[in-house]
Every structure is written in C-alpha cells, then in structure tokens.
Amino acid sequence: MKKIIVVLNLLLIGFNFSFGQSFTHADTLRGSNGPGRSWWDVTKYDLYVKFNLPDSSISGYNIISYKELNRNHVDYFQIDLQDPLIMDSVIADYGSGLVSMDVDSRIRKPSREKLGFIKEGNVWFVSLKKSNRPLVYNVKETKSTPYSFTVYYHGKPKVAKNAPWDGGLIWTKDKAGNPWVAVACQGLGASVWYPCKDYQGDEPDSAEMHFTAPSDLITVSNGRLRSVKDDGDGNSTYTWAVVDPINNYDISFYIGKYVHWGEIYKGEKGDLTLDYWVLDSNLAKAKKQFKEAPRMMKAFEYWFGPYPFYEDGYKLVDAPYLGMEHQSAIAYGNGYMNGYREHDLSQSGWGLKWDFIIVHESAHEWFGNNITSKDLADMWIHESFANYAEVLFTEYYYGRQAATDYVVGIRKNISNAKPIIAHYGVNEEGSGDMYYKGANMIHIIRQIINNDDLFRSILRGMNQTFYHQTVTTKQIEDYISKKSGIDFSKVFDQYLRTTEIPELEYKSVNGKLFYRWSNCINGFNMPVKIYNEKGNLIFIHPTQQFQEVPRGVNKIKVDENFYVGIKEVNRAGTE
C-alpha cells in the first residue's frame, strides 16, 4: 500500500507542475478522479449521524454501496473525511447483493471484514485485501454487482466562519434561544461532515439520511420523511430519503424549532409537493413570502422543463445563513425580503420585485442539481444558468425590457480579474464572474440564435438530455452549438476562458465607416447587432480585419443586449 501511495505522489506532483500553478498534492487528491476513485461507482449512501449539541460534536457511520467499474489491480479506496473528524473503522460487506444460481455448499456466504487504512491529510486510503475479495462459486458476478462497506467516524467538524461562503457546520440559536444547527459545504466538500467519495463527478443514485438529535427539535433533510423514532433517551431519529441521484454537497440537514405547512403544485409532470419548514417564530412572514415558490415553479417549468425531482418533492427550509441549493430542500435565509437582502443586484429596480434566494437557489434544481458539472472548475454550468434564470424569471412576469434592464444592470458587478473556468482536477472554482458575466454570455447567445422558441427548446432539451447526469463544459458547449446550428466555440472561448471583453473598433476613412473585432482571441467572429439609420437592428459579422459597414448605417451603435466594448480608432487603426 505504501509503495502505491509513493508512486501516486510522484505522478500527481508532476501533474500539478504541468499547470504552472502552486497547487498541492492534496488539491489533486481532492479534485481529481484518481486511482482510488475511478474504479468504483457510488450507488447509495445510507448515512447515520448523531448530533451532540452541548459540545458541537457528531458521530455515526455511512454505509456506502458501490459498483465496480474497472479496478485494474488497484487495491484501495480513496475515502474523504476532513480534519478534525476521525475515521474509527471500515467494515466491508463482501458478497452483498449476490444471488446464488444453484444450491452448492461451496458458495461463500456474504461476510463482513474489517479493512485497514492510512491517512494522508483529509484523505483516507482504505486497503482491499486480496484474500477478502468476494469468492463466489457458481454465481454470476458482473461489474454491476453491488457491494458495500461501512465507515464509522466521530469528532468535532469544522465550524463555518461565514456560511455559505466559508462553509462548515453552523451551531447557533434562534431569536428565542433555541438550538439551530445546519451545514453549508459547497466547494469545501461534504467530507467536512461525513465520510464519502467527495468527487462531484460521482453522485449516489439514492440516499437515506438518519439523523439523531434532541427530541424537542425537528430535523429536516432532503427528499421525503420516512419515519420519526423516539429513541427513549431524550433523542429522536428522523429518517429522510431521496430516490433520485444527488451530489454530495447537496445532502444536508436542518435542526431547529420548525413548523411545517405545504401545498400541491399542478406541474408539467402532475402533482408536485411544495413543503415549507420554518422556525415557529417566522411562520406568519413565511406564509406571505413563500407565495413566491409556486410563481418560481411556473416560470422555470416554462423555460427549463419539468422540475427534475418530482419523486423527492420541493422544500424551502429556514436556514441560519443566506441560502444554498440543497436538492429538494433549498436553504432559505433572505430575511423574508425581496431582492438580495433587500438590495437589487442590478440596480434596475426589477431585482426588488422578487425574492432573490427563492429564485436563484431554486434555479439550481435544474442547473446544478439536475445537471451537475463533473469538475468544480466548470461551476459556470451551475451559476451562469442560475443567474440567467433570474433574467428569465423577470421576463416571464415583467416583460422583455425588464429582463434587458436586469441583465444589463448586473454587468457592473463583473470584475474580469480571472477566467470563469478554473484549472481542472484540483477542486478550484473559477472567477465569481461565472454569475454576471456568464449570464451575459448566455444572453448574447440567445440574441445570436434570434429565435426564442428555439432558445427555450435548447434550455428544456438540456435538462432532458442530461437528466440527472454529471457533465463537462464541452458537453454543454457542443449541445448548444449543435441544437442551434451555430458554432459558438469562439464565443465560449472568449467569455469563459479569457478576461478580455471583445471590442468593436470602428474608423472613418474618406467618409466611409469600417469595423472589426479587437481585444479578442484569434478567429473571433461573433455576429453582433447594430442600429441602422432607420433605428432598426441588423446583424453585422465582424472579423479581425476591417470591413465596411452595410449600406444604411451611418454610425456604430451596438444593441445593449451584447456585452461588448466599442472603440473609435483613427485611420492608422490606433486610438
């Protein structure tokens, strides 16, 4: 085992140096689909966690079911569990799920075996002893045969400093002094509070969560409530379950003095349960503010297609932080105010017409939870589309010009400090421009497609084609280009992979106007709309070479829906 780790270290160190960046071996272990991860596929988590509120500690275990893909002589699992949590033991269940083809005394019965492990930072390498591989006679065993192992652990998990941005567990109290406990761990990783394969590209197909906490509190989690058991010691165990695939950081819990009500939404796939869990002191405000939820659902089912998790339902849950897109259990902490904590991020006025957290975080049910990026570097797939969902929500209820005002308004929040797409394989997020710049890129693509029925069918088609899947940027780029019939590769390269905003340069020579693209990648040829002398919008097709404006154009005025620069230059091509 140690020999394997040494070889792995050398390979990964070389991999990181190839980036020319100061990434560590730990970054690569955390962010890549390495040897200890790639050979097995998680099928289910069965998670048991007991919360000890007086000392902010937890203990429990996770039964991880998996299918073997292609092991290629790898004899270890990589399990992630972050300091200061401690892994106590790992027990393998060999032969689970195997079915005997005939009666034979030689068939080995399922057995449980304690496995050894070594720790390296926040990674635990769990050894698979060859003698303990399933030995089954006269039984058909395939790569799809399920196995499981159980990881026992305990400790005091990292406490969030500023959730959800600097995440971890939140141990706090509500205004009445009652305990209120929750978690936010996107980017940081779910392994901050439970052992798992903490890789975004592999989601369990389903999960059960069994949470034990004081009986005078209520525990809310993802999916459906299966049972509540009084443990007889002052604690109760709540069992929740999701039957749809779920990414690790979306698995969540909320512990507090909750009250509940709900309604049925008549959606595209039939009856959808909308459930609301709020602190008892917030009930009156929540019943008023949460009327936004069915409005949101109506708009987004129109644009994106059916809500992706009818089987698990939809919930809004009071949270002790701003918000998070926990699948089927959206964290809400916007203070029961419209806007972003009563601020309009676009400064257009339209952002105060709706509740930012309900709209933005719920949009992630389609982009982020239904369609999930394999690598954190491609987080724009989550955030750019969710940010553009704000534009589409505004348009659905307040019209096209309101949406334009909103998307143009959020441009002032763009920094262009670094590219939207980060480095792959090291658990690195790209620039925060994935929100506002990414939304404006999608808006430009929509203008170029110039057919809203087609654009809407692409958004809906993405959620159908990549239903409950993890994807790469290339898959999303290729899908949009193919379905639109337009090659958007240069647009994606320009806006996702550089910090330069293309400039439409123009100059006057002997009374004639000429234009070209500058401040752009080689081969950039994005069409753009400008106004002609009659005030109508027309397409022009700039390249990096000057060309004369079309007839009927006497000045360069670009459609505000395009996020580009404009610059006049002299005859020599300089400012």
Helices and strands as residue ranges (DSSP letters): H 2-17, H 25-31, H 35-38, E 40-52, G 53-55, E 57-68, E 76-80, E 86-94, E 111-115, E 117-120, E 123-127, G 130-132, E 146-155, E 168-173, E 179-184, G 190-192, E 206-214, E 218-221, E 224-230, E 235-242, G 248-250, E 253-256, E 258-267, E 270-279, G 280-282, H 283-289, H 292-304, E 314-318, E 323-324, E 330-332, G 350-352, H 356-363, E 371-373, G 376-378, H 380-398, H 400-409, G 410-413, H 433-449, H 452-465, E 469-471, H 473-484, H 489-497, E 503-509, E 512-518, E 528-531, E 537-540, E 547-548, E 565-568
